[in-house]
Amino acid sequence: MSEKYKVTPWKVEGVVDYDAFAKQAGIQPIDEELKKRIAKYTGSLHFMLSRGIYYAQRQLSWLLDEYEKGNKFYVYTGIAPSGSMTIGHLIPFILTQWLQEKFDAEVYIQIPDEEKFLSHKEPDLTLERTHELAYEDALDIVSLGFKPSKTKIFLDTEYASTLYKQAARVAKHITFSMVKDAFGMTNEANIGWIFYTSMQAVPAFLKSVEEGKNVPCLIPLAIDQDVHFRIARDVIGKLGYYKPAIVHAKFLPALNGASKMSASDKTQAIYLNDDEDTVRAKIGRALTGQQATAELQRKYGGDPDKCVVCQYYRYFFEPDDRKLKKIFDAERDGSMLAGEHKAELAATINEYLRKHRQKKERYREKLDSFMLEC
């Protein structure tokens, strides 16, 4: 990994070189041929695929080969709760919901309510607190439009009697040396944290266990989670199951332009529970690609590729490519000044969050229909 940046499941530092990461991790691009194959079944591509937000993959071609043979795949993703979700956290779930709709796929969502408790040192992040937060995360997720009949959500501590048996089989093939090398852990790491990869691996072959035959699995994830499956995929193969296919997403940038919007930095993230004034204040401080003064911006224009405001539209808030082009052009030709640009984005985000919270309340009484318990 380049010394200029560092990517682990728990921390991202520096400016990520996505091409270099892909080369180092041994993942392949989602090229035009793969995009055409997906579009053959979906009619059109999700904008996160067409814009290269999901940019790399493992065994996606194989997965589509299996689908063409009539061997339908299921989709697995998840989130470890530590506080309110950010808008960046939604990116894997948005694509997952689209995949469910377009491929009529079953979805498994793991919420490891023990992971952040084990890996973080904050005294307030108790196991009871992460368990509570897990249900709020589940509500945020189902509010995106998942189908109860095809969506299974489970918490590790509640579904452990099913997960643990398979996790033990995975764990037998993973040494402490492997974990130390992959994650940079030291001898001081607690044994629960060391074991966690074994639990995260299980949903990638759980449906195969349940059905008594191999079922292909697709995992949408951000690149920081790939290391878990670099270890787990080989073990899953040794256990006699299909290795999961994976599609890798780039990070939604932080407000200051850093590579990842991290939930641990409250000043640089937009949370799903942020109120309207907070959103306006945060977007008001966001990095733009504009010139130092309005006069210079009108004269020379700015750089939308460096502008966080433009990137939030690209990653999340403007699915229409024609409208997105107008936003980028306005930044580039100087016709849109920073204040107006930020005000429009803040209004767009606040409208999205308002609707999301309304949907969340409507789903609150329906959540049990999505949840699995032992």
ZABAPA-476724 format. One line per 3 residues: number of its first residue (from 1); their letters; for each residue x, y, z of C-alpha. Coordinates in nm, 3 decimals. Layout:
<nodes>
NUM) A) X:Y:Z ~ ...
</nodes>
This chain:
<nodes>
1) MSE) 0.000:0.000:0.000 ~ 0.129:0.346:-0.085 ~ 0.271:0.547:0.204
4) KYK) 0.063:0.842:0.080 ~ -0.259:0.683:0.197 ~ -0.380:0.403:0.422
7) VTP) -0.703:0.206:0.396 ~ -0.822:-0.030:0.669 ~ -1.177:-0.130:0.773
10) WKV) -1.147:0.110:1.066 ~ -0.960:0.410:0.930 ~ -0.880:0.579:0.600
13) EGV) -0.592:0.825:0.584 ~ -0.453:1.037:0.302 ~ -0.575:1.078:-0.056
16) VDY) -0.675:0.736:-0.188 ~ -0.534:0.634:-0.526 ~ -0.815:0.405:-0.639
19) DAF) -0.625:0.256:-0.932 ~ -0.326:0.181:-0.712 ~ -0.554:0.028:-0.450
22) AKQ) -0.714:-0.198:-0.710 ~ -0.375:-0.314:-0.832 ~ -0.249:-0.381:-0.481
25) AGI) -0.570:-0.562:-0.379 ~ -0.582:-0.767:-0.698 ~ -0.925:-0.645:-0.808
28) QPI) -1.031:-0.577:-1.165 ~ -1.215:-0.279:-1.320 ~ -1.585:-0.289:-1.397
31) DEE) -1.522:-0.239:-1.766 ~ -1.763:-0.151:-2.045 ~ -1.821:-0.516:-2.135
34) LKK) -1.937:-0.593:-1.781 ~ -2.158:-0.286:-1.777 ~ -2.322:-0.398:-2.102
37) RIA) -2.382:-0.743:-1.958 ~ -2.552:-0.596:-1.651 ~ -2.761:-0.359:-1.862
40) KYT) -2.880:-0.654:-2.073 ~ -3.079:-0.771:-1.771 ~ -3.157:-0.442:-1.603
43) GSL) -3.247:-0.226:-1.904 ~ -3.023:0.054:-1.787 ~ -2.735:0.092:-1.546
46) HFM) -2.763:0.241:-1.203 ~ -2.585:0.575:-1.213 ~ -2.337:0.458:-0.948
49) LSR) -2.222:0.194:-1.196 ~ -2.225:0.409:-1.509 ~ -2.031:0.689:-1.334
52) GIY) -1.765:0.459:-1.195 ~ -1.856:0.509:-0.829 ~ -1.865:0.131:-0.821
55) YAQ) -1.545:0.090:-1.015 ~ -1.390:-0.252:-0.944 ~ -1.491:-0.612:-0.890
58) RQL) -1.402:-0.968:-0.809 ~ -1.557:-1.248:-1.019 ~ -1.844:-1.037:-1.151
61) SWL) -1.818:-1.200:-1.493 ~ -1.845:-1.545:-1.331 ~ -2.153:-1.433:-1.137
64) LDE) -2.322:-1.318:-1.457 ~ -2.228:-1.647:-1.624 ~ -2.405:-1.831:-1.342
67) YEK) -2.707:-1.604:-1.372 ~ -2.727:-1.676:-1.745 ~ -2.731:-2.049:-1.662
70) GNK) -3.034:-1.990:-1.439 ~ -2.840:-2.003:-1.112 ~ -2.975:-1.689:-0.944
73) FYV) -2.754:-1.501:-0.701 ~ -2.832:-1.336:-0.371 ~ -2.684:-1.010:-0.244
76) YTG) -2.509:-0.965:0.090 ~ -2.396:-0.643:0.253 ~ -2.401:-0.485:0.598
79) IAP) -2.294:-0.213:0.840 ~ -2.137:-0.206:1.186 ~ -2.330:0.042:1.405
82) SGS) -2.145:0.310:1.600 ~ -2.379:0.610:1.578 ~ -2.613:0.773:1.329
85) MTI) -2.551:0.659:0.972 ~ -2.405:0.912:0.729 ~ -2.521:0.961:0.373
88) GHL) -2.203:0.783:0.267 ~ -2.312:0.472:0.455 ~ -2.616:0.444:0.229
91) IPF) -2.419:0.388:-0.091 ~ -2.388:0.005:-0.064 ~ -2.754:-0.025:0.035
94) ILT) -2.878:0.190:-0.251 ~ -2.708:-0.036:-0.506 ~ -2.823:-0.346:-0.315
97) QWL) -3.185:-0.232:-0.327 ~ -3.151:-0.171:-0.702 ~ -3.003:-0.517:-0.752
100) QEK) -3.291:-0.669:-0.557 ~ -3.540:-0.489:-0.776 ~ -3.371:-0.558:-1.110
103) FDA) -3.264:-0.919:-1.051 ~ -3.543:-1.020:-0.809 ~ -3.262:-1.110:-0.572
106) EVY) -3.281:-1.210:-0.210 ~ -3.081:-0.982:0.019 ~ -2.894:-1.071:0.339
109) IQI) -2.795:-0.774:0.556 ~ -2.563:-0.838:0.848 ~ -2.551:-0.581:1.128
112) PDE) -2.258:-0.684:1.347 ~ -2.357:-0.514:1.669 ~ -2.042:-0.647:1.839
115) EKF) -1.781:-0.525:1.586 ~ -1.747:-0.159:1.687 ~ -1.778:-0.255:2.053
118) LSH) -1.476:-0.481:2.008 ~ -1.267:-0.257:1.783 ~ -1.328:0.086:1.940
121) KEP) -1.195:0.213:2.271 ~ -1.470:0.467:2.344 ~ -1.617:0.380:2.688
124) DLT) -1.965:0.500:2.586 ~ -1.983:0.254:2.296 ~ -2.106:-0.035:2.506
127) LER) -2.244:-0.359:2.365 ~ -2.589:-0.248:2.477 ~ -2.547:0.081:2.290
130) THE) -2.432:-0.080:1.964 ~ -2.725:-0.322:1.989 ~ -2.964:-0.027:2.020
133) LAY) -2.800:0.155:1.731 ~ -2.828:-0.156:1.515 ~ -3.207:-0.132:1.509
136) EDA) -3.193:0.233:1.405 ~ -2.953:0.138:1.125 ~ -3.190:-0.139:1.017
139) LDI) -3.473:0.115:0.996 ~ -3.261:0.350:0.786 ~ -3.178:0.062:0.553
142) VSL) -3.528:-0.079:0.498 ~ -3.658:0.274:0.438 ~ -3.475:0.266:0.104
145) GFK) -3.747:0.036:-0.030 ~ -3.638:-0.321:0.036 ~ -3.894:-0.601:0.000
148) PSK) -3.974:-0.776:0.329 ~ -4.034:-1.108:0.153 ~ -3.684:-1.103:0.000
151) TKI) -3.481:-0.925:0.269 ~ -3.327:-1.086:0.577 ~ -3.161:-0.861:0.835
154) FLD) -2.981:-1.006:1.133 ~ -2.773:-0.886:1.426 ~ -2.473:-1.099:1.517
157) TEY) -2.562:-1.119:1.885 ~ -2.919:-1.227:1.809 ~ -2.846:-1.467:1.523
160) AST) -2.533:-1.615:1.675 ~ -2.663:-1.971:1.711 ~ -2.688:-1.983:1.329
163) LYK) -2.380:-1.776:1.246 ~ -2.135:-1.910:1.502 ~ -2.133:-2.270:1.385
166) QAA) -2.025:-2.161:1.036 ~ -1.791:-1.892:1.173 ~ -1.608:-2.160:1.371
169) RVA) -1.547:-2.351:1.048 ~ -1.404:-2.036:0.889 ~ -1.196:-1.949:1.197
172) KHI) -1.014:-2.282:1.191 ~ -0.847:-2.174:0.866 ~ -0.747:-1.821:0.978
175) TFS) -0.433:-1.774:1.185 ~ -0.342:-1.481:1.406 ~ -0.047:-1.419:1.175
178) MVK) -0.284:-1.378:0.878 ~ -0.499:-1.130:1.068 ~ -0.198:-0.931:1.189
181) DAF) -0.060:-0.905:0.836 ~ -0.396:-0.809:0.682 ~ -0.518:-0.559:0.940
184) GMT) -0.201:-0.440:1.111 ~ -0.320:-0.570:1.447 ~ -0.078:-0.603:1.735
187) NEA) -0.054:-0.852:2.019 ~ -0.269:-0.616:2.223 ~ -0.577:-0.668:1.999
190) NIG) -0.855:-0.843:2.187 ~ -0.952:-1.191:2.069 ~ -1.307:-1.086:1.979
193) WIF) -1.175:-0.833:1.730 ~ -0.936:-1.091:1.587 ~ -1.224:-1.336:1.540
196) YTS) -1.459:-1.088:1.374 ~ -1.359:-1.164:1.011 ~ -1.488:-1.518:1.063
199) MQA) -1.833:-1.384:1.151 ~ -1.837:-1.141:0.859 ~ -1.754:-1.424:0.618
202) VPA) -2.057:-1.637:0.705 ~ -2.337:-1.456:0.515 ~ -2.130:-1.492:0.195
205) FLK) -2.207:-1.866:0.193 ~ -2.496:-1.894:0.442 ~ -2.763:-1.934:0.175
208) SVE) -2.563:-2.221:0.027 ~ -2.563:-2.387:0.371 ~ -2.937:-2.329:0.409
211) EGK) -3.026:-2.469:0.067 ~ -2.778:-2.755:0.069 ~ -2.633:-2.647:-0.266
214) NVP) -2.402:-2.377:-0.392 ~ -2.574:-2.041:-0.449 ~ -2.377:-1.748:-0.597
217) CLI) -2.339:-1.442:-0.376 ~ -2.267:-1.079:-0.470 ~ -2.132:-0.833:-0.214
220) PLA) -2.146:-0.455:-0.273 ~ -1.898:-0.286:-0.042 ~ -1.668:0.012:-0.002
223) IDQ) -1.304:-0.068:-0.066 ~ -1.206:-0.053:0.303 ~ -1.402:-0.375:0.367
226) DVH) -1.235:-0.575:0.091 ~ -0.953:-0.700:0.315 ~ -1.197:-0.911:0.517
229) FRI) -1.292:-1.100:0.202 ~ -0.937:-1.132:0.072 ~ -0.895:-1.362:0.370
232) ARD) -1.244:-1.511:0.374 ~ -1.279:-1.595:0.005 ~ -0.999:-1.852:0.013
235) VIG) -1.143:-2.011:0.326 ~ -1.495:-2.023:0.178 ~ -1.351:-2.207:-0.122
238) KLG) -1.177:-2.456:0.106 ~ -1.510:-2.524:0.277 ~ -1.655:-2.624:-0.061
241) YYK) -1.868:-2.317:-0.131 ~ -1.861:-2.060:-0.410 ~ -1.637:-1.765:-0.342
244) PAI) -1.850:-1.449:-0.336 ~ -1.834:-1.198:-0.620 ~ -1.775:-0.841:-0.507
247) VHA) -1.831:-0.492:-0.647 ~ -1.621:-0.217:-0.490 ~ -1.731:0.142:-0.432
250) KFL) -1.521:0.452:-0.394 ~ -1.576:0.662:-0.083 ~ -1.810:0.958:-0.067
253) PAL) -1.567:1.243:0.011 ~ -1.568:1.431:0.339 ~ -1.685:1.792:0.339
256) NGA) -1.325:1.914:0.343 ~ -1.237:1.703:0.038 ~ -1.067:1.419:0.226
259) SKM) -1.109:1.082:0.059 ~ -1.373:0.941:0.293 ~ -1.668:1.085:0.482
262) SAS) -1.596:0.928:0.820 ~ -1.863:0.897:1.087 ~ -1.595:0.956:1.349
265) DKT) -1.545:1.319:1.237 ~ -1.872:1.495:1.307 ~ -1.761:1.819:1.142
268) QAI) -1.691:1.655:0.805 ~ -1.992:1.424:0.765 ~ -2.362:1.461:0.691
271) YLN) -2.563:1.234:0.921 ~ -2.912:1.107:0.850 ~ -3.030:1.269:1.173
274) DDE) -2.876:1.612:1.105 ~ -3.135:1.890:1.122 ~ -3.176:2.148:0.846
277) DTV) -2.969:2.421:1.012 ~ -2.686:2.176:1.075 ~ -2.688:2.063:0.712
280) RAK) -2.681:2.423:0.586 ~ -2.393:2.509:0.820 ~ -2.190:2.203:0.722
283) IGR) -2.243:2.249:0.348 ~ -2.156:2.616:0.393 ~ -1.807:2.505:0.501
286) ALT) -1.765:2.247:0.223 ~ -1.468:2.262:-0.011 ~ -1.543:2.390:-0.359
289) GQQ) -1.336:2.395:-0.675 ~ -1.396:2.766:-0.721 ~ -1.160:3.059:-0.745
292) ATA) -1.070:3.272:-0.443 ~ -1.316:3.551:-0.532 ~ -1.647:3.581:-0.715
295) ELQ) -1.482:3.801:-0.977 ~ -1.215:3.541:-1.051 ~ -1.471:3.260:-1.053
298) RKY) -1.683:3.442:-1.312 ~ -1.371:3.510:-1.520 ~ -1.190:3.177:-1.501
301) GGD) -1.443:2.927:-1.370 ~ -1.374:2.644:-1.127 ~ -1.289:2.275:-1.116
304) PDK) -1.590:2.047:-1.050 ~ -1.364:1.746:-1.000 ~ -1.218:1.913:-0.690
307) CVV) -1.552:2.049:-0.572 ~ -1.721:1.852:-0.293 ~ -2.055:2.010:-0.381
310) CQY) -2.033:1.877:-0.738 ~ -1.915:1.538:-0.616 ~ -2.211:1.501:-0.381
313) YRY) -2.440:1.552:-0.676 ~ -2.237:1.302:-0.878 ~ -2.222:1.033:-0.609
316) FFE) -2.567:1.068:-0.464 ~ -2.807:1.353:-0.521 ~ -2.843:1.385:-0.899
319) PDD) -2.913:1.058:-1.083 ~ -2.997:1.238:-1.411 ~ -2.679:1.268:-1.620
322) RKL) -2.806:1.566:-1.818 ~ -2.882:1.762:-1.503 ~ -2.549:1.662:-1.355
325) KKI) -2.369:1.794:-1.664 ~ -2.537:2.134:-1.617 ~ -2.419:2.145:-1.256
328) FDA) -2.061:2.062:-1.356 ~ -2.069:2.307:-1.647 ~ -2.192:2.587:-1.419
331) ERD) -1.896:2.528:-1.189 ~ -1.655:2.505:-1.481 ~ -1.769:2.814:-1.673
334) GSM) -1.804:3.039:-1.369 ~ -2.180:3.098:-1.397 ~ -2.246:2.939:-1.054
337) LAG) -2.094:3.101:-0.747 ~ -2.012:2.911:-0.430 ~ -2.288:3.056:-0.212
340) EHK) -2.565:2.971:-0.456 ~ -2.410:2.634:-0.531 ~ -2.397:2.539:-0.162
343) AEL) -2.746:2.672:-0.087 ~ -2.897:2.457:-0.360 ~ -2.714:2.145:-0.242
346) AAT) -2.815:2.204:0.121 ~ -3.178:2.238:0.015 ~ -3.152:1.917:-0.189
349) INE) -2.998:1.725:0.103 ~ -3.254:1.856:0.351 ~ -3.540:1.752:0.124
352) YLR) -3.386:1.406:0.087 ~ -3.339:1.368:0.463 ~ -3.691:1.493:0.537
355) KHR) -3.843:1.232:0.306 ~ -3.611:0.964:0.439 ~ -3.717:1.029:0.799
358) QKK) -4.083:1.017:0.699 ~ -4.032:0.678:0.534 ~ -3.836:0.560:0.835
361) ERY) -4.128:0.629:1.068 ~ -4.366:0.445:0.835 ~ -4.139:0.141:0.845
364) REK) -4.090:0.142:1.224 ~ -4.383:-0.089:1.295 ~ -4.289:-0.310:0.997
367) LDS) -3.927:-0.367:1.095 ~ -3.993:-0.705:1.258 ~ -4.095:-0.845:0.919
370) FML) -3.735:-0.796:0.800 ~ -3.549:-0.922:1.108 ~ -3.419:-1.274:1.170
373) EC) -3.376:-1.410:1.522 ~ -3.272:-1.750:1.649
</nodes>
